[in-house]
């Protein structure tokens, strides 16, 4: 796995969380710009998913097991879309809170992925 990509994805997720948290603080729902930010973070998670699967296919093994690694990879990839859809369902400030929570969860998943791989 690429440590730099894990770091960039985690930082981007935290920036998204701050941005959506600021919108929630200002009593605003998620807007189109927030969803564009979510798409960028999702693209980073997709690249990480592909790189992780390719590394496994090449024979590289995570320190803490392949099954748990794949589960965390899939969870990291699904985190932002799930938060985005939930924020669409709640078109108040709580939608922004949900999107911010999704960014925080993704950042934590990135730290865990780093640990699982053997960082």
C-alpha positions, 0 to 999 in steps of 0.5 A: 500500500502507498503510505502517501495515498493513505495520508492524502486520503485521510487528510482530504477526509478531515478537510471534508469533515471540517468543511461540512462541519462549518456548514452545520455550524452555520445552520446550512444543509449540504450543497453541491460544492460539498458533494463535489468534495465528497466525489474527490474524497471518494475518488481517492478512496477508489484509487486506494481500493484498486491499489490495495486489490492489486497489491493483494493480487501480486502476493503482498500480504497485510500484517493483520490478515487479508480478510480484515484488510479487504473489509476495511478497504471496502468500508473506507470506499463505502463510507463517503457515499453512505454519508452523502446519501444520508445527508441528501435524505436530511436537508437540514444542518443535520445532513451536514453533520452526517457528511462531517461524521462520514469524513471523520469515520473515513479518516479513522479507517485510513489510520486503521488501514495503515496499521493493518497493512503493517505501517 
